Amino acid sequence: DLVHWKEMPVAIYPDEHGAISTGSTVIDHQNTSGLGSVANPAAVAIYTAGHASWVEKFTQCIAYSVDQGRSWSKYDGNPVMDHIMYKNRDPKVIWHEEGERWVMVLYIDRNDYAIFTSKNLLEWEHQSDLSIPRATECPEMFSLPVDGNPDEKKWVFWVANSTYLIGDFDGRVFHPEQEGRKLQPSGDSYAAQTWSDIPESDGRRIQIAWLRQNMPGMPWGQCMTVPQSLAFVRREKEIVLLAQPVEELKTLRSERWSINEVNIQAGHSIMAEITGELFDIEIDLQIGTAECLGLIVRGVPVFYDCRYSSLVCGGNTVSVPTIEERLTWRILVDKMSIELYADQGALTIAHGCLIPEWERTVKVFSHRGTATISSMKVWQICSAW
């Protein structure tokens, strides 16, 4: 359900080709690889082998499962793609329906990426290259309808730092049609990937990212963001990618506190009459005459500074040169992170932070001018565990 998770045993162990690092998994419904059957298609993981002291080269390998991912076997013919240059890595594979072939996007080096195709997941042919300034690692490519119109679809080429290009893809070459944008201009979210094989009856494109937050004293390192549902909207002459937390997260909501149409005088704040550790917050603010306004969430500032046209979430600052008279935000508060969704989800910030256990309040403030809380809802949310 994208909310409650069960930890499974280690799936794929290191071997003579190196450690197992970033890749992707597909379901081979037509058994193009011969690793499963049409009746029982294999789940095929395509991953980078490398990052180990006993190997110098980075290669692309595959493993497969015919029991819904409970056990995995490595392909005897690994690697399926030899070393190209430096630390080429992070294969993302999709099935391209129109071309009836598999497509791989792969990070090569510096700002360079490559596209490969295959009929069987085992043999790959280089098709084209793409260079994206100030971007590295973990590419991704998928299509979405624009404004929900199934007759108008565009492709996105996504990379690790949340830079994305919108354009067309002919099965071999990606053709960008507008300048790159960032879903997260500043923050700790990185290397997001979307799920393959979401049922057509669902129809969503769902993404999850790595949230780079150290967790002292824990037996693991860092965590994942909440899953997000993606959509394209047209804004004037551009197509923009929007992200919103998946609807299933609302099942964790419990006690709620809300207010409507309340003014906040300069230098004052309004404390929510609810406390807790985990929150889901929806707020609509009218800027009014305030020079600065926002929230303090469990001691972490989340605010907009009109003087500098800047949105701030913890230690992250994003320049927002144009702003409407209203601020509409969704804020998810976990034990060691805050995730902010602004501008209808066109701008996100995932902020990893060490929040004191005793700090459990939420308050709204206005600085040098009066602002208005049009509506504010604060839910305590239950642990997903």
C-alpha positions as CSV (number, residue, x, y, z in Angstrom):
1,D,0.0,0.0,0.0
2,L,3.1,2.3,-0.3
3,V,2.8,3.1,3.5
4,H,3.5,-0.1,5.5
5,W,6.6,-2.0,4.6
6,K,8.2,-5.3,5.5
7,E,11.9,-5.8,5.4
8,M,12.9,-8.8,3.3
9,P,16.3,-10.7,3.4
10,V,19.2,-9.5,1.3
11,A,18.3,-10.1,-2.4
12,I,21.6,-10.0,-4.3
13,Y,25.1,-10.5,-2.8
14,P,28.4,-9.2,-4.1
15,D,30.4,-11.5,-6.4
16,E,33.5,-11.6,-8.6
17,H,32.1,-8.7,-10.7
18,G,31.9,-6.4,-7.6
19,A,29.4,-4.9,-5.2
20,I,25.8,-4.5,-6.2
21,S,24.8,-0.9,-6.7
22,T,22.1,1.2,-8.3
23,G,19.8,-0.3,-11.0
24,S,16.2,-1.1,-11.7
25,T,13.8,-4.0,-12.0
26,V,11.3,-4.9,-14.7
27,I,8.8,-7.7,-15.3
28,D,9.5,-9.5,-18.5
29,H,5.9,-10.2,-19.4
30,Q,6.6,-11.6,-22.9
31,N,9.6,-13.7,-21.6
32,T,11.9,-11.9,-24.1
33,S,14.9,-13.0,-21.9
34,G,13.8,-16.7,-21.6
35,L,14.5,-16.4,-17.9
36,G,10.9,-17.1,-16.9
37,S,7.8,-17.9,-18.9
38,V,4.7,-16.1,-20.2
39,A,2.7,-17.9,-17.6
40,N,5.2,-17.0,-14.9
41,P,7.2,-14.0,-16.1
42,A,10.5,-13.2,-14.4
43,A,11.3,-10.1,-12.5
44,V,14.6,-9.0,-13.9
45,A,16.9,-6.7,-12.0
46,I,19.5,-4.8,-14.0
47,Y,22.3,-3.4,-11.8
48,T,25.8,-2.0,-11.8
49,A,28.5,-4.3,-10.5
50,G,31.6,-2.4,-9.2
51,H,32.4,-0.2,-6.2
52,A,34.7,-2.9,-4.8
53,S,38.4,-3.2,-4.0
54,W,38.7,-6.4,-6.0
55,V,37.5,-5.0,-9.3
56,E,38.5,-2.0,-11.4
57,K,35.7,-1.9,-13.9
58,F,32.1,-1.0,-13.6
59,T,29.8,-3.4,-15.6
60,Q,26.1,-4.0,-16.0
61,C,24.7,-7.3,-14.8
62,I,21.3,-8.9,-14.3
63,A,19.6,-11.2,-11.7
64,Y,16.1,-12.6,-12.0
65,S,13.4,-14.0,-9.8
66,V,10.5,-16.3,-10.7
67,D,8.9,-16.3,-7.2
68,Q,7.9,-12.6,-7.0
69,G,11.2,-11.4,-5.7
70,R,11.6,-13.8,-2.8
71,S,14.7,-15.4,-4.2
72,W,17.1,-14.3,-7.0
73,S,19.5,-16.0,-9.4
74,K,22.3,-14.2,-11.3
75,Y,22.5,-14.6,-15.0
76,D,25.2,-17.0,-16.0
77,G,26.3,-14.7,-18.8
78,N,27.0,-11.6,-16.7
79,P,28.0,-8.9,-17.4
80,V,25.4,-8.2,-20.1
81,M,27.2,-4.9,-20.8
82,D,30.9,-4.4,-20.5
83,H,32.7,-1.5,-19.1
84,I,32.5,1.6,-21.3
85,M,34.5,4.3,-19.4
86,Y,35.2,5.4,-15.8
87,K,32.4,4.5,-13.4
88,N,29.6,4.1,-15.9
89,R,26.6,3.1,-13.8
90,D,22.9,3.3,-12.7
91,P,21.0,1.5,-15.5
92,K,17.3,2.4,-15.6
93,V,15.4,0.0,-17.9
94,I,11.8,0.4,-19.4
95,W,9.7,-1.4,-22.0
96,H,9.1,0.9,-25.0
97,E,5.7,-0.3,-26.3
98,E,5.9,1.4,-29.7
99,G,9.3,0.1,-30.5
100,E,8.6,-3.3,-28.9
101,R,12.0,-3.3,-27.2
102,W,13.7,-2.6,-23.9
103,V,15.3,0.8,-23.4
104,M,18.2,1.5,-21.0
105,V,19.3,4.9,-19.9
106,L,22.8,4.8,-18.3
107,Y,25.1,7.3,-16.7
108,I,28.5,7.4,-18.4
109,D,30.7,10.2,-16.9
110,R,30.6,13.9,-16.0
111,N,27.4,15.2,-17.5
112,D,27.0,12.5,-20.0
113,Y,24.3,9.8,-20.4
114,A,23.6,7.2,-23.1
115,I,20.6,5.3,-24.4
116,F,20.7,1.6,-25.3
117,T,18.1,-0.8,-26.6
118,S,17.6,-4.5,-26.4
119,K,15.1,-7.2,-27.6
120,N,15.9,-9.6,-24.8
121,L,17.5,-7.7,-21.8
122,L,20.7,-9.8,-22.5
123,E,22.2,-8.0,-25.5
124,W,22.3,-4.2,-25.7
125,E,23.0,-1.8,-28.6
126,H,24.1,1.8,-28.2
127,Q,21.6,4.2,-29.8
128,S,22.3,7.8,-28.7
129,D,23.9,10.1,-26.2
130,L,22.7,13.1,-24.1
131,S,24.6,15.7,-22.1
132,I,22.9,17.6,-19.3
133,P,24.8,20.5,-17.7
134,R,25.4,20.3,-13.9
135,A,23.8,16.9,-13.6
136,T,25.3,13.5,-12.8
137,E,24.1,9.9,-12.0
138,C,20.9,7.9,-11.7
139,P,19.0,8.7,-14.9
140,E,15.3,7.9,-15.4
141,M,12.9,8.2,-18.4
142,F,9.2,7.9,-18.6
143,S,6.1,9.5,-20.2
144,L,3.1,11.2,-18.7
145,P,-0.1,12.8,-20.1
146,V,-0.2,16.6,-20.1
147,D,-3.0,18.0,-18.0
148,G,-4.4,14.5,-17.8
149,N,-5.1,14.3,-21.5
150,P,-4.2,10.8,-22.7
151,D,-3.9,12.1,-26.3
152,E,-1.0,14.4,-25.4
153,K,1.9,12.7,-23.8
154,K,5.4,14.0,-23.2
155,W,8.6,12.3,-22.0
156,V,10.8,13.3,-19.1
157,F,14.5,12.6,-18.8
158,W,15.3,12.8,-15.1
159,V,18.7,12.7,-13.3
160,A,19.8,12.4,-9.7
161,N,19.8,16.0,-8.5
162,S,16.1,16.3,-9.6
163,T,16.9,18.1,-12.9
164,Y,14.5,17.1,-15.6
165,L,14.1,17.7,-19.3
166,I,10.7,17.5,-21.1
167,G,10.6,16.3,-24.7
168,D,9.9,13.5,-27.1
169,F,11.4,10.0,-27.4
170,D,11.3,8.0,-30.6
171,G,12.6,4.8,-29.1
172,R,16.3,5.6,-29.7
173,V,16.9,9.3,-29.2
174,F,15.5,11.7,-26.6
175,H,14.7,15.1,-28.0
176,P,14.5,17.9,-25.4
177,E,12.0,20.6,-26.1
178,Q,12.6,23.0,-23.2
179,E,15.2,24.0,-20.7
180,G,15.9,21.8,-17.7
181,R,14.0,22.5,-14.4
182,K,14.5,21.1,-10.9
183,L,11.8,19.6,-8.9
184,Q,13.9,20.1,-5.8
185,P,16.3,23.1,-6.2
186,S,17.7,22.7,-2.7
187,G,17.3,19.8,-0.2
188,D,18.4,16.3,0.8
189,S,16.4,14.2,-1.6
190,Y,18.5,12.5,-4.3
191,A,18.5,9.8,-7.0
192,A,14.7,9.4,-7.2
193,Q,13.3,6.6,-9.3
194,T,9.8,5.6,-10.4
195,W,8.1,2.2,-10.2
196,S,7.7,0.1,-13.3
197,D,4.6,-2.1,-14.0
198,I,2.1,-0.1,-11.9
199,P,-1.3,-1.6,-12.9
200,E,-3.2,0.2,-15.6
201,S,-6.2,0.3,-13.3
202,D,-4.1,2.5,-11.0
203,G,-2.5,4.6,-13.8
204,R,-0.2,6.7,-11.6
205,R,3.5,7.3,-12.0
206,I,4.9,6.9,-8.5
207,Q,8.4,8.0,-7.5
208,I,10.5,7.5,-4.3
209,A,13.9,9.1,-3.5
210,W,16.8,8.5,-1.2
211,L,16.8,11.1,1.6
212,R,20.4,11.7,2.6
213,Q,20.1,12.1,6.4
214,N,22.6,10.6,8.8
215,M,21.0,8.9,11.8
216,P,23.5,8.7,14.7
217,G,23.3,5.5,16.7
218,M,21.1,3.7,14.3
219,P,22.0,0.3,12.7
220,W,21.3,1.7,9.2
221,G,22.3,4.8,7.2
222,Q,19.8,7.3,5.9
223,C,16.2,6.6,4.6
224,M,13.7,7.1,1.8
225,T,11.3,9.9,1.1
226,V,7.5,9.2,1.1
227,P,6.3,8.0,-2.3
228,Q,5.1,10.7,-4.6
229,S,2.6,10.7,-7.4
230,L,3.8,12.7,-10.5
231,A,1.8,14.6,-13.1
232,F,2.5,17.1,-16.0
233,V,0.7,20.4,-16.2
234,R,1.1,23.2,-18.8
235,R,1.9,26.6,-17.5
236,E,2.0,29.2,-20.2
237,K,4.6,28.0,-22.7
238,E,6.1,25.3,-20.5
239,I,5.3,21.9,-19.2
240,V,6.0,21.5,-15.5
241,L,6.3,18.3,-13.4
242,L,4.2,18.2,-10.2
243,A,4.7,15.9,-7.2
244,Q,2.3,15.1,-4.4
245,P,2.5,12.6,-1.6
246,V,0.5,9.4,-2.5
247,E,-3.1,9.4,-1.3
248,E,-2.4,6.3,0.8
249,L,-0.5,8.3,3.3
250,K,-3.8,9.8,4.5
251,T,-4.6,6.5,6.1
252,L,-2.1,7.3,8.8
253,R,-3.9,10.5,9.9
254,S,-5.4,10.5,13.4
255,E,-6.3,13.5,15.6
256,R,-6.8,16.8,13.8
257,W,-6.7,20.5,14.7
258,S,-7.8,23.2,12.2
259,I,-8.5,27.0,12.0
260,N,-9.8,29.2,9.2
261,E,-9.6,32.9,8.4
262,V,-7.4,34.0,11.2
263,N,-5.1,37.1,11.0
264,I,-1.6,37.0,12.4
265,Q,-0.3,40.4,13.5
266,A,3.4,41.4,13.0
267,G,5.6,39.9,15.6
268,H,3.0,37.4,16.8
269,S,2.4,33.7,16.3
270,I,-0.4,31.2,16.6
271,M,0.3,27.9,18.3
272,A,-1.5,24.8,17.1
273,E,-3.6,23.3,19.8
274,I,-2.1,19.9,19.0
275,T,1.3,18.4,19.8
276,G,3.1,15.3,18.6
277,E,6.1,13.8,16.8
278,L,4.7,13.0,13.4
279,F,2.5,15.5,11.5
280,D,0.7,16.0,8.2
281,I,0.0,19.7,7.7
282,E,-2.0,21.5,5.0
283,I,-1.9,25.3,5.1
284,D,-3.1,28.2,2.9
285,L,-1.6,31.6,3.8
286,Q,-2.4,35.0,2.4
287,I,0.8,37.1,2.5
288,G,-1.0,40.4,3.1
289,T,1.6,43.0,4.3
290,A,4.0,40.6,5.9
291,E,7.6,40.7,4.9
292,C,8.2,37.2,6.2
293,L,5.7,34.5,7.2
294,G,5.5,30.7,7.8
295,L,5.7,28.0,10.4
296,I,8.0,26.7,13.1
297,V,7.5,23.0,12.9
298,R,9.0,21.1,15.9
299,G,11.6,23.8,16.0
300,V,12.4,23.8,12.3
301,P,11.6,27.0,10.4
302,V,9.6,26.7,7.1
303,F,8.9,30.2,5.8
304,Y,8.7,32.6,2.8
305,D,10.8,35.8,2.9
306,C,9.2,38.4,0.6
307,R,12.2,40.7,0.8
308,Y,14.5,38.2,-0.8
309,S,11.8,36.1,-2.7
310,S,13.1,33.1,-0.9
311,L,11.5,29.9,0.4
312,V,13.3,28.4,3.4
313,C,12.9,24.9,4.9
314,G,15.4,24.2,7.6
315,G,18.9,24.9,6.1
316,N,17.6,24.9,2.5
317,T,16.8,28.1,0.6
318,V,15.2,28.3,-2.8
319,S,14.8,31.5,-4.8
320,V,11.2,32.0,-5.9
321,P,11.3,35.1,-8.0
322,T,7.5,35.3,-8.6
323,I,4.9,34.5,-6.0
324,E,1.2,34.8,-5.8
325,E,-0.6,36.5,-2.9
326,R,-1.1,33.0,-1.4
327,L,1.1,30.3,-0.2
328,T,-0.3,26.8,-0.2
329,W,1.9,24.1,1.3
330,R,1.7,20.5,2.3
331,I,4.3,19.6,5.0
332,L,5.1,16.0,6.2
333,V,7.0,15.7,9.5
334,D,8.8,12.5,10.4
335,K,11.2,11.8,13.2
336,M,14.2,13.0,11.3
337,S,12.9,14.8,8.3
338,I,10.5,17.4,7.0
339,E,9.1,17.2,3.4
340,L,7.7,20.4,1.9
341,Y,5.4,20.5,-1.2
342,A,4.9,24.0,-2.5
343,D,3.5,25.7,-5.7
344,Q,1.0,22.8,-6.2
345,G,4.0,20.4,-6.0
346,A,6.1,22.0,-8.7
347,L,8.7,22.7,-6.0
348,T,9.6,20.3,-3.2
349,I,12.2,20.3,-0.4
350,A,13.1,17.2,1.6
351,H,15.0,18.3,4.6
352,G,16.9,15.8,6.8
353,C,17.3,17.1,10.4
354,L,17.9,16.0,13.9
355,I,14.7,17.1,15.7
356,P,14.8,17.1,19.5
357,E,12.4,14.5,20.9
358,W,11.0,17.0,23.4
359,E,10.1,19.6,20.7
360,R,6.5,18.7,19.6
361,T,4.8,22.0,18.7
362,V,3.7,23.7,15.5
363,K,3.2,27.5,15.2
364,V,2.5,30.0,12.5
365,F,4.2,33.5,12.5
366,S,4.2,36.8,10.7
367,H,7.1,39.3,10.6
368,R,6.8,43.0,9.9
369,G,3.2,43.0,8.6
370,T,-0.1,41.2,8.9
371,A,-0.8,37.8,7.2
372,T,-3.9,35.6,7.2
373,I,-4.3,31.9,7.7
374,S,-7.0,31.2,5.2
375,S,-7.1,27.6,6.3
376,M,-4.8,25.3,8.3
377,K,-5.2,21.6,9.1
378,V,-2.7,19.7,11.3
379,W,-3.1,16.0,11.7
380,Q,-1.1,13.8,14.1
381,I,-0.1,10.8,12.1
382,C,0.5,7.2,13.2
383,S,3.7,5.4,12.7
384,A,3.8,3.3,9.5
385,W,5.6,0.6,11.5
